[in-house]
Amino acid sequence: MKMGFRWYGDGNDTVSLDDIRQIPGVETIVWSLHHKQAGEVWTEEEIAAEIAKIENLTEEHRARGITKTFKADVVESVNVHESIKLGKTVLGLDRDTAIENYKLCIERLGRAGVKVICYNFMPVFDWLRTDMFHPLPDGSTALFYEKAIVDELTPESLIASMNLDDGGMTLPGWEPERLASFQELKEAYVGVTREDMYANYKYFLDAVIPVCEEFDVKLGVHPDDPAFDIFGWPRVVSRKEDLARVLSLNESPYNGLTLCLGSFGSNPDSDPVDAVKTFMDRIHFSHVRNIKHFENGDFIEVGHRACEGSIDTTGIMKAYAEAGYEGYVRPDHGRHLWDENRGNTPRPGYGLYDRALGIQYLLGVWDAYRYER
């Protein structure tokens, strides 16, 4: 298993590479070119510059005796354009052109040494919460989903509330460029069914997987977040049977999962440990986090320890350890702790401290069960 940490880049993250360097066990930086919009081609120069920033040490580092380096094996995400999901021209781009652009990104990332690309196939919104900094009993804050609010909101009012509650940072999946085109997207999805989505999904996979195989880049789809339909739009990567169907759309081992256990577990009917065991050989990347469910349908993100919430994070890491998992893992969303709640406001869910604590918990469980084998 290779432990990673998601980083949004210089000037776009309150966490630095030097901060991450001091977290024991982190080998890989999970990165992206966050200024690129879905459907755009990533240039070789942009890719090389970001990888060099992640993997290389400066003379100043060497003068301080720093030798720890990172790999840049995992990209999260190369976003899928809505024309691909819809199977028709939308937002000024047709499906086949968008796919050709995606194939070129895969090729260039593969040539640069990237091993896994995370992506999602969610319609319109990539993820949804109602409060970015909801208080927990210990004084920390975390991402929170309140069902009653979502049931009452329209997509338009949700967009307005997200804009007001973003902590001053642009949120991936809620970029201004995407939100500006919301009305066109809303109209484009009228009448689109789950079967339509699966047909368009297969068309995409059949086109891009041969490129993945040629350049040795695995694709890992992220489950829907939350893992149930919202606003009537069909979500097709929510349940266990959905994951199985996506994998069956193209049987290549390069078509796999980014199994985010928090997103998958946001549906209380799902069993994250069972999903890990079932799909182990197709999980290329995994996010491990914990959430706490409430009887009214709300959920909040909590510390990574299994006893903190409703996700059996210990059972998840035990399953990975007993299988000798060799893929990539990262802690997912963490609470906002200490000075992060006193002015050093991080990107919601992506502070330093709780993710660092989470890594130590996950690695501790991993080590304990690995040594028992």
MIPA-586154 format. One record per residue (C-alpha): y, x, z; residue number from 1; residue in three letters. Coordinates in steps of 0.05 Angstrom, whole numbers. Layout:
<lofis>
<Y: Y	X: X	Z: Z	k: NUM	r: ALA>
...
</lofis>
This chain:
<lofis>
<Y: 0	X: 0	Z: 0	k: 1	r: MET>
<Y: 70	X: 24	Z: -17	k: 2	r: LYS>
<Y: 127	X: -1	Z: 26	k: 3	r: MET>
<Y: 193	X: -17	Z: -7	k: 4	r: GLY>
<Y: 263	X: -40	Z: 11	k: 5	r: PHE>
<Y: 309	X: -82	Z: -32	k: 6	r: ARG>
<Y: 376	X: -49	Z: -48	k: 7	r: TRP>
<Y: 432	X: -80	Z: -88	k: 8	r: TYR>
<Y: 468	X: -16	Z: -107	k: 9	r: GLY>
<Y: 530	X: 23	Z: -90	k: 10	r: ASP>
<Y: 590	X: -23	Z: -77	k: 11	r: GLY>
<Y: 544	X: -83	Z: -77	k: 12	r: ASN>
<Y: 508	X: -75	Z: -11	k: 13	r: ASP>
<Y: 527	X: -62	Z: 61	k: 14	r: THR>
<Y: 464	X: -20	Z: 67	k: 15	r: VAL>
<Y: 463	X: 51	Z: 38	k: 16	r: SER>
<Y: 406	X: 92	Z: 11	k: 17	r: LEU>
<Y: 418	X: 140	Z: 69	k: 18	r: ASP>
<Y: 408	X: 82	Z: 118	k: 19	r: ASP>
<Y: 342	X: 64	Z: 84	k: 20	r: ILE>
<Y: 320	X: 136	Z: 83	k: 21	r: ARG>
<Y: 316	X: 136	Z: 159	k: 22	r: GLN>
<Y: 267	X: 77	Z: 162	k: 23	r: ILE>
<Y: 197	X: 106	Z: 171	k: 24	r: PRO>
<Y: 148	X: 88	Z: 117	k: 25	r: GLY>
<Y: 195	X: 66	Z: 61	k: 26	r: VAL>
<Y: 173	X: 98	Z: -4	k: 27	r: GLU>
<Y: 203	X: 54	Z: -58	k: 28	r: THR>
<Y: 271	X: 24	Z: -71	k: 29	r: ILE>
<Y: 267	X: -45	Z: -101	k: 30	r: VAL>
<Y: 327	X: -48	Z: -148	k: 31	r: TRP>
<Y: 359	X: -84	Z: -207	k: 32	r: SER>
<Y: 419	X: -81	Z: -252	k: 33	r: LEU>
<Y: 454	X: -138	Z: -217	k: 34	r: HIS>
<Y: 512	X: -141	Z: -264	k: 35	r: HIS>
<Y: 466	X: -160	Z: -322	k: 36	r: LYS>
<Y: 458	X: -234	Z: -337	k: 37	r: GLN>
<Y: 394	X: -268	Z: -357	k: 38	r: ALA>
<Y: 381	X: -255	Z: -431	k: 39	r: GLY>
<Y: 421	X: -191	Z: -435	k: 40	r: GLU>
<Y: 389	X: -125	Z: -456	k: 41	r: VAL>
<Y: 389	X: -68	Z: -406	k: 42	r: TRP>
<Y: 411	X: -3	Z: -437	k: 43	r: THR>
<Y: 372	X: 62	Z: -429	k: 44	r: GLU>
<Y: 435	X: 95	Z: -400	k: 45	r: GLU>
<Y: 443	X: 42	Z: -346	k: 46	r: GLU>
<Y: 370	X: 46	Z: -327	k: 47	r: ILE>
<Y: 370	X: 122	Z: -324	k: 48	r: ALA>
<Y: 434	X: 124	Z: -282	k: 49	r: ALA>
<Y: 408	X: 76	Z: -230	k: 50	r: GLU>
<Y: 340	X: 110	Z: -224	k: 51	r: ILE>
<Y: 373	X: 178	Z: -217	k: 52	r: ALA>
<Y: 417	X: 151	Z: -161	k: 53	r: LYS>
<Y: 355	X: 126	Z: -125	k: 54	r: ILE>
<Y: 308	X: 184	Z: -137	k: 55	r: GLU>
<Y: 353	X: 245	Z: -134	k: 56	r: ASN>
<Y: 382	X: 283	Z: -75	k: 57	r: LEU>
<Y: 453	X: 311	Z: -77	k: 58	r: THR>
<Y: 473	X: 381	Z: -57	k: 59	r: GLU>
<Y: 504	X: 350	Z: 5	k: 60	r: GLU>
<Y: 436	X: 321	Z: 23	k: 61	r: HIS>
<Y: 402	X: 388	Z: 14	k: 62	r: ARG>
<Y: 455	X: 423	Z: 55	k: 63	r: ALA>
<Y: 439	X: 376	Z: 113	k: 64	r: ARG>
<Y: 365	X: 391	Z: 107	k: 65	r: GLY>
<Y: 348	X: 322	Z: 78	k: 66	r: ILE>
<Y: 285	X: 324	Z: 35	k: 67	r: THR>
<Y: 260	X: 252	Z: 36	k: 68	r: LYS>
<Y: 264	X: 220	Z: -33	k: 69	r: THR>
<Y: 248	X: 151	Z: -61	k: 70	r: PHE>
<Y: 212	X: 123	Z: -121	k: 71	r: LYS>
<Y: 244	X: 69	Z: -164	k: 72	r: ALA>
<Y: 178	X: 35	Z: -184	k: 73	r: ASP>
<Y: 197	X: -38	Z: -174	k: 74	r: VAL>
<Y: 252	X: -78	Z: -207	k: 75	r: VAL>
<Y: 272	X: -145	Z: -177	k: 76	r: GLU>
<Y: 290	X: -179	Z: -222	k: 77	r: SER>
<Y: 295	X: -182	Z: -297	k: 78	r: VAL>
<Y: 316	X: -254	Z: -299	k: 79	r: ASN>
<Y: 286	X: -302	Z: -350	k: 80	r: VAL>
<Y: 337	X: -338	Z: -392	k: 81	r: HIS>
<Y: 337	X: -414	Z: -388	k: 82	r: GLU>
<Y: 323	X: -420	Z: -463	k: 83	r: SER>
<Y: 255	X: -390	Z: -449	k: 84	r: ILE>
<Y: 239	X: -440	Z: -394	k: 85	r: LYS>
<Y: 264	X: -498	Z: -437	k: 86	r: LEU>
<Y: 236	X: -474	Z: -504	k: 87	r: GLY>
<Y: 301	X: -488	Z: -539	k: 88	r: LYS>
<Y: 371	X: -460	Z: -550	k: 89	r: THR>
<Y: 416	X: -466	Z: -490	k: 90	r: VAL>
<Y: 476	X: -427	Z: -464	k: 91	r: LEU>
<Y: 486	X: -399	Z: -533	k: 92	r: GLY>
<Y: 418	X: -364	Z: -538	k: 93	r: LEU>
<Y: 354	X: -385	Z: -572	k: 94	r: ASP>
<Y: 285	X: -374	Z: -541	k: 95	r: ARG>
<Y: 258	X: -322	Z: -589	k: 96	r: ASP>
<Y: 320	X: -279	Z: -584	k: 97	r: THR>
<Y: 317	X: -283	Z: -509	k: 98	r: ALA>
<Y: 244	X: -262	Z: -510	k: 99	r: ILE>
<Y: 258	X: -204	Z: -556	k: 100	r: GLU>
<Y: 312	X: -180	Z: -508	k: 101	r: ASN>
<Y: 263	X: -187	Z: -450	k: 102	r: TYR>
<Y: 211	X: -146	Z: -488	k: 103	r: LYS>
<Y: 262	X: -91	Z: -500	k: 104	r: LEU>
<Y: 279	X: -89	Z: -425	k: 105	r: CYS>
<Y: 204	X: -83	Z: -409	k: 106	r: ILE>
<Y: 196	X: -25	Z: -458	k: 107	r: GLU>
<Y: 257	X: 13	Z: -433	k: 108	r: ARG>
<Y: 238	X: 3	Z: -360	k: 109	r: LEU>
<Y: 167	X: 25	Z: -374	k: 110	r: GLY>
<Y: 190	X: 88	Z: -410	k: 111	r: ARG>
<Y: 233	X: 103	Z: -348	k: 112	r: ALA>
<Y: 173	X: 98	Z: -302	k: 113	r: GLY>
<Y: 180	X: 29	Z: -273	k: 114	r: VAL>
<Y: 112	X: -1	Z: -254	k: 115	r: LYS>
<Y: 128	X: -73	Z: -233	k: 116	r: VAL>
<Y: 179	X: -125	Z: -254	k: 117	r: ILE>
<Y: 191	X: -185	Z: -208	k: 118	r: CYS>
<Y: 218	X: -249	Z: -240	k: 119	r: TYR>
<Y: 217	X: -323	Z: -228	k: 120	r: ASN>
<Y: 209	X: -385	Z: -271	k: 121	r: PHE>
<Y: 250	X: -435	Z: -231	k: 122	r: MET>
<Y: 294	X: -485	Z: -267	k: 123	r: PRO>
<Y: 370	X: -478	Z: -255	k: 124	r: VAL>
<Y: 371	X: -453	Z: -183	k: 125	r: PHE>
<Y: 332	X: -391	Z: -163	k: 126	r: ASP>
<Y: 331	X: -409	Z: -89	k: 127	r: TRP>
<Y: 363	X: -458	Z: -41	k: 128	r: LEU>
<Y: 387	X: -457	Z: 31	k: 129	r: ARG>
<Y: 439	X: -500	Z: 66	k: 130	r: THR>
<Y: 466	X: -449	Z: 116	k: 131	r: ASP>
<Y: 471	X: -374	Z: 103	k: 132	r: MET>
<Y: 485	X: -354	Z: 176	k: 133	r: PHE>
<Y: 452	X: -406	Z: 220	k: 134	r: HIS>
<Y: 451	X: -387	Z: 295	k: 135	r: PRO>
<Y: 384	X: -373	Z: 329	k: 136	r: LEU>
<Y: 374	X: -378	Z: 404	k: 137	r: PRO>
<Y: 377	X: -302	Z: 413	k: 138	r: ASP>
<Y: 447	X: -298	Z: 381	k: 139	r: GLY>
<Y: 424	X: -272	Z: 314	k: 140	r: SER>
<Y: 435	X: -313	Z: 251	k: 141	r: THR>
<Y: 389	X: -328	Z: 192	k: 142	r: ALA>
<Y: 381	X: -369	Z: 129	k: 143	r: LEU>
<Y: 368	X: -442	Z: 143	k: 144	r: PHE>
<Y: 343	X: -502	Z: 102	k: 145	r: TYR>
<Y: 363	X: -571	Z: 126	k: 146	r: GLU>
<Y: 325	X: -625	Z: 90	k: 147	r: LYS>
<Y: 372	X: -682	Z: 107	k: 148	r: ALA>
<Y: 431	X: -645	Z: 76	k: 149	r: ILE>
<Y: 393	X: -631	Z: 12	k: 150	r: VAL>
<Y: 370	X: -703	Z: 8	k: 151	r: ASP>
<Y: 442	X: -725	Z: 10	k: 152	r: GLU>
<Y: 473	X: -672	Z: -35	k: 153	r: LEU>
<Y: 483	X: -674	Z: -109	k: 154	r: THR>
<Y: 473	X: -607	Z: -146	k: 155	r: PRO>
<Y: 549	X: -605	Z: -156	k: 156	r: GLU>
<Y: 565	X: -612	Z: -82	k: 157	r: SER>
<Y: 512	X: -560	Z: -67	k: 158	r: LEU>
<Y: 545	X: -510	Z: -114	k: 159	r: ILE>
<Y: 611	X: -522	Z: -80	k: 160	r: ALA>
<Y: 582	X: -510	Z: -11	k: 161	r: SER>
<Y: 546	X: -446	Z: -34	k: 162	r: MET>
<Y: 611	X: -419	Z: -62	k: 163	r: ASN>
<Y: 645	X: -430	Z: 5	k: 164	r: LEU>
<Y: 588	X: -400	Z: 46	k: 165	r: ASP>
<Y: 569	X: -336	Z: 9	k: 166	r: ASP>
<Y: 596	X: -286	Z: 59	k: 167	r: GLY>
<Y: 643	X: -258	Z: 7	k: 168	r: GLY>
<Y: 587	X: -232	Z: -38	k: 169	r: MET>
<Y: 561	X: -259	Z: -103	k: 170	r: THR>
<Y: 490	X: -286	Z: -91	k: 171	r: LEU>
<Y: 435	X: -270	Z: -142	k: 172	r: PRO>
<Y: 414	X: -335	Z: -173	k: 173	r: GLY>
<Y: 482	X: -365	Z: -158	k: 174	r: TRP>
<Y: 524	X: -321	Z: -203	k: 175	r: GLU>
<Y: 591	X: -351	Z: -225	k: 176	r: PRO>
<Y: 569	X: -344	Z: -298	k: 177	r: GLU>
<Y: 508	X: -387	Z: -284	k: 178	r: ARG>
<Y: 546	X: -439	Z: -243	k: 179	r: LEU>
<Y: 599	X: -446	Z: -296	k: 180	r: ALA>
<Y: 546	X: -470	Z: -344	k: 181	r: SER>
<Y: 513	X: -518	Z: -295	k: 182	r: PHE>
<Y: 530	X: -583	Z: -332	k: 183	r: GLN>
<Y: 498	X: -557	Z: -397	k: 184	r: GLU>
<Y: 436	X: -537	Z: -359	k: 185	r: LEU>
<Y: 432	X: -603	Z: -321	k: 186	r: LYS>
<Y: 433	X: -641	Z: -387	k: 187	r: GLU>
<Y: 383	X: -593	Z: -420	k: 188	r: ALA>
<Y: 331	X: -607	Z: -366	k: 189	r: TYR>
<Y: 334	X: -683	Z: -373	k: 190	r: VAL>
<Y: 264	X: -707	Z: -390	k: 191	r: GLY>
<Y: 231	X: -638	Z: -384	k: 192	r: VAL>
<Y: 162	X: -644	Z: -351	k: 193	r: THR>
<Y: 117	X: -596	Z: -314	k: 194	r: ARG>
<Y: 72	X: -593	Z: -376	k: 195	r: GLU>
<Y: 132	X: -575	Z: -418	k: 196	r: ASP>
<Y: 147	X: -519	Z: -370	k: 197	r: MET>
<Y: 76	X: -492	Z: -371	k: 198	r: TYR>
<Y: 74	X: -494	Z: -447	k: 199	r: ALA>
<Y: 139	X: -454	Z: -451	k: 200	r: ASN>
<Y: 114	X: -407	Z: -397	k: 201	r: TYR>
<Y: 51	X: -392	Z: -437	k: 202	r: LYS>
<Y: 93	X: -379	Z: -500	k: 203	r: TYR>
<Y: 134	X: -329	Z: -460	k: 204	r: PHE>
<Y: 74	X: -293	Z: -429	k: 205	r: LEU>
<Y: 36	X: -288	Z: -494	k: 206	r: ASP>
<Y: 97	X: -255	Z: -525	k: 207	r: ALA>
<Y: 113	X: -205	Z: -470	k: 208	r: VAL>
<Y: 46	X: -186	Z: -440	k: 209	r: ILE>
<Y: 26	X: -141	Z: -499	k: 210	r: PRO>
<Y: 90	X: -101	Z: -487	k: 211	r: VAL>
<Y: 72	X: -97	Z: -413	k: 212	r: CYS>
<Y: 4	X: -70	Z: -431	k: 213	r: GLU>
<Y: 32	X: -19	Z: -480	k: 214	r: GLU>
<Y: 83	X: 9	Z: -431	k: 215	r: PHE>
<Y: 43	X: -1	Z: -367	k: 216	r: ASP>
<Y: 90	X: -49	Z: -332	k: 217	r: VAL>
<Y: 61	X: -106	Z: -291	k: 218	r: LYS>
<Y: 96	X: -173	Z: -286	k: 219	r: LEU>
<Y: 97	X: -209	Z: -219	k: 220	r: GLY>
<Y: 123	X: -280	Z: -215	k: 221	r: VAL>
<Y: 158	X: -301	Z: -151	k: 222	r: HIS>
<Y: 139	X: -369	Z: -123	k: 223	r: PRO>
<Y: 190	X: -425	Z: -123	k: 224	r: ASP>
<Y: 238	X: -422	Z: -65	k: 225	r: ASP>
<Y: 231	X: -471	Z: -32	k: 226	r: PRO>
<Y: 161	X: -487	Z: -58	k: 227	r: ALA>
<Y: 173	X: -559	Z: -77	k: 228	r: PHE>
<Y: 213	X: -597	Z: -128	k: 229	r: ASP>
<Y: 288	X: -607	Z: -117	k: 230	r: ILE>
<Y: 336	X: -653	Z: -153	k: 231	r: PHE>
<Y: 279	X: -678	Z: -197	k: 232	r: GLY>
<Y: 271	X: -613	Z: -235	k: 233	r: TRP>
<Y: 199	X: -591	Z: -247	k: 234	r: PRO>
<Y: 178	X: -529	Z: -209	k: 235	r: ARG>
<Y: 113	X: -498	Z: -232	k: 236	r: VAL>
<Y: 100	X: -439	Z: -185	k: 237	r: VAL>
<Y: 98	X: -475	Z: -117	k: 238	r: SER>
<Y: 27	X: -490	Z: -95	k: 239	r: ARG>
<Y: -38	X: -451	Z: -95	k: 240	r: LYS>
<Y: -62	X: -489	Z: -156	k: 241	r: GLU>
<Y: 4	X: -472	Z: -191	k: 242	r: ASP>
<Y: -8	X: -397	Z: -179	k: 243	r: LEU>
<Y: -78	X: -403	Z: -207	k: 244	r: ALA>
<Y: -53	X: -439	Z: -268	k: 245	r: ARG>
<Y: 1	X: -388	Z: -282	k: 246	r: VAL>
<Y: -50	X: -332	Z: -279	k: 247	r: LEU>
<Y: -96	X: -371	Z: -326	k: 248	r: SER>
<Y: -40	X: -378	Z: -378	k: 249	r: LEU>
<Y: -53	X: -306	Z: -397	k: 250	r: ASN>
<Y: -114	X: -271	Z: -368	k: 251	r: GLU>
<Y: -87	X: -201	Z: -374	k: 252	r: SER>
<Y: -84	X: -164	Z: -307	k: 253	r: PRO>
<Y: -12	X: -148	Z: -325	k: 254	r: TYR>
<Y: 4	X: -221	Z: -314	k: 255	r: ASN>
<Y: 7	X: -225	Z: -238	k: 256	r: GLY>
<Y: 44	X: -247	Z: -177	k: 257	r: LEU>
<Y: 101	X: -225	Z: -133	k: 258	r: THR>
<Y: 71	X: -264	Z: -75	k: 259	r: LEU>
<Y: 130	X: -280	Z: -30	k: 260	r: CYS>
<Y: 95	X: -309	Z: 31	k: 261	r: LEU>
<Y: 159	X: -339	Z: 60	k: 262	r: GLY>
<Y: 175	X: -377	Z: -4	k: 263	r: SER>
<Y: 102	X: -398	Z: -14	k: 264	r: PHE>
<Y: 98	X: -417	Z: 59	k: 265	r: GLY>
<Y: 161	X: -459	Z: 57	k: 266	r: SER>
<Y: 114	X: -515	Z: 38	k: 267	r: ASN>
<Y: 79	X: -529	Z: 104	k: 268	r: PRO>
<Y: 16	X: -552	Z: 67	k: 269	r: ASP>
<Y: 5	X: -481	Z: 39	k: 270	r: SER>
<Y: -38	X: -427	Z: 71	k: 271	r: ASP>
<Y: -6	X: -358	Z: 58	k: 272	r: PRO>
<Y: -66	X: -318	Z: 85	k: 273	r: VAL>
<Y: -113	X: -356	Z: 40	k: 274	r: ASP>
<Y: -68	X: -343	Z: -20	k: 275	r: ALA>
<Y: -68	X: -268	Z: -6	k: 276	r: VAL>
<Y: -144	X: -268	Z: -3	k: 277	r: LYS>
<Y: -152	X: -312	Z: -64	k: 278	r: THR>
<Y: -105	X: -275	Z: -111	k: 279	r: PHE>
<Y: -111	X: -204	Z: -83	k: 280	r: MET>
<Y: -129	X: -172	Z: -150	k: 281	r: ASP>
<Y: -69	X: -203	Z: -185	k: 282	r: ARG>
<Y: -16	X: -190	Z: -131	k: 283	r: ILE>
<Y: 26	X: -133	Z: -158	k: 284	r: HIS>
<Y: 82	X: -140	Z: -107	k: 285	r: PHE>
<Y: 89	X: -179	Z: -42	k: 286	r: SER>
<Y: 146	X: -202	Z: 2	k: 287	r: HIS>
<Y: 126	X: -212	Z: 75	k: 288	r: VAL>
<Y: 171	X: -253	Z: 120	k: 289	r: ARG>
<Y: 167	X: -308	Z: 171	k: 290	r: ASN>
<Y: 197	X: -377	Z: 175	k: 291	r: ILE>
<Y: 193	X: -431	Z: 228	k: 292	r: LYS>
<Y: 180	X: -503	Z: 206	k: 293	r: HIS>
<Y: 207	X: -564	Z: 240	k: 294	r: PHE>
<Y: 176	X: -634	Z: 239	k: 295	r: GLU>
<Y: 236	X: -663	Z: 202	k: 296	r: ASN>
<Y: 226	X: -618	Z: 142	k: 297	r: GLY>
<Y: 276	X: -564	Z: 162	k: 298	r: ASP>
<Y: 258	X: -491	Z: 165	k: 299	r: PHE>
<Y: 293	X: -428	Z: 188	k: 300	r: ILE>
<Y: 278	X: -354	Z: 177	k: 301	r: GLU>
<Y: 258	X: -316	Z: 239	k: 302	r: VAL>
<Y: 233	X: -247	Z: 260	k: 303	r: GLY>
<Y: 173	X: -217	Z: 224	k: 304	r: HIS>
<Y: 125	X: -222	Z: 284	k: 305	r: ARG>
<Y: 73	X: -276	Z: 273	k: 306	r: ALA>
<Y: 88	X: -310	Z: 340	k: 307	r: CYS>
<Y: 161	X: -320	Z: 320	k: 308	r: GLU>
<Y: 147	X: -373	Z: 268	k: 309	r: GLY>
<Y: 98	X: -412	Z: 225	k: 310	r: SER>
<Y: 73	X: -356	Z: 178	k: 311	r: ILE>
<Y: 14	X: -314	Z: 201	k: 312	r: ASP>
<Y: 45	X: -247	Z: 183	k: 313	r: THR>
<Y: -9	X: -211	Z: 223	k: 314	r: THR>
<Y: -64	X: -247	Z: 184	k: 315	r: GLY>
<Y: -28	X: -230	Z: 119	k: 316	r: ILE>
<Y: -25	X: -155	Z: 134	k: 317	r: MET>
<Y: -96	X: -156	Z: 160	k: 318	r: LYS>
<Y: -119	X: -185	Z: 94	k: 319	r: ALA>
<Y: -82	X: -132	Z: 55	k: 320	r: TYR>
<Y: -108	X: -76	Z: 100	k: 321	r: ALA>
<Y: -180	X: -98	Z: 98	k: 322	r: GLU>
<Y: -177	X: -102	Z: 22	k: 323	r: ALA>
<Y: -146	X: -33	Z: 16	k: 324	r: GLY>
<Y: -87	X: -63	Z: -22	k: 325	r: TYR>
<Y: -53	X: -11	Z: -67	k: 326	r: GLU>
<Y: 6	X: -52	Z: -91	k: 327	r: GLY>
<Y: 78	X: -56	Z: -67	k: 328	r: TYR>
<Y: 103	X: -93	Z: -6	k: 329	r: VAL>
<Y: 172	X: -103	Z: 23	k: 330	r: ARG>
<Y: 200	X: -140	Z: 83	k: 331	r: PRO>
<Y: 236	X: -201	Z: 58	k: 332	r: ASP>
<Y: 297	X: -235	Z: 87	k: 333	r: HIS>
<Y: 315	X: -213	Z: 156	k: 334	r: GLY>
<Y: 360	X: -241	Z: 210	k: 335	r: ARG>
<Y: 431	X: -214	Z: 216	k: 336	r: HIS>
<Y: 435	X: -172	Z: 279	k: 337	r: LEU>
<Y: 485	X: -135	Z: 323	k: 338	r: TRP>
<Y: 547	X: -112	Z: 285	k: 339	r: ASP>
<Y: 524	X: -151	Z: 224	k: 340	r: GLU>
<Y: 546	X: -213	Z: 262	k: 341	r: ASN>
<Y: 612	X: -181	Z: 283	k: 342	r: ARG>
<Y: 648	X: -165	Z: 218	k: 343	r: GLY>
<Y: 600	X: -122	Z: 179	k: 344	r: ASN>
<Y: 574	X: -185	Z: 145	k: 345	r: THR>
<Y: 516	X: -168	Z: 100	k: 346	r: PRO>
<Y: 491	X: -204	Z: 39	k: 347	r: ARG>
<Y: 457	X: -266	Z: 69	k: 348	r: PRO>
<Y: 386	X: -248	Z: 90	k: 349	r: GLY>
<Y: 394	X: -175	Z: 70	k: 350	r: TYR>
<Y: 420	X: -137	Z: 130	k: 351	r: GLY>
<Y: 392	X: -71	Z: 152	k: 352	r: LEU>
<Y: 366	X: -77	Z: 223	k: 353	r: TYR>
<Y: 318	X: -136	Z: 222	k: 354	r: ASP>
<Y: 286	X: -113	Z: 157	k: 355	r: ARG>
<Y: 277	X: -44	Z: 188	k: 356	r: ALA>
<Y: 245	X: -75	Z: 249	k: 357	r: LEU>
<Y: 202	X: -118	Z: 204	k: 358	r: GLY>
<Y: 177	X: -57	Z: 167	k: 359	r: ILE>
<Y: 154	X: -25	Z: 231	k: 360	r: GLN>
<Y: 117	X: -89	Z: 252	k: 361	r: TYR>
<Y: 84	X: -96	Z: 184	k: 362	r: LEU>
<Y: 63	X: -23	Z: 181	k: 363	r: LEU>
<Y: 38	X: -26	Z: 253	k: 364	r: GLY>
<Y: -9	X: -84	Z: 236	k: 365	r: VAL>
<Y: -29	X: -49	Z: 171	k: 366	r: TRP>
<Y: -45	X: 16	Z: 208	k: 367	r: ASP>
<Y: -85	X: -19	Z: 262	k: 368	r: ALA>
<Y: -130	X: -56	Z: 213	k: 369	r: TYR>
<Y: -136	X: 3	Z: 165	k: 370	r: ARG>
<Y: -162	X: 47	Z: 220	k: 371	r: TYR>
<Y: -215	X: -4	Z: 237	k: 372	r: GLU>
<Y: -245	X: -1	Z: 166	k: 373	r: ARG>
</lofis>
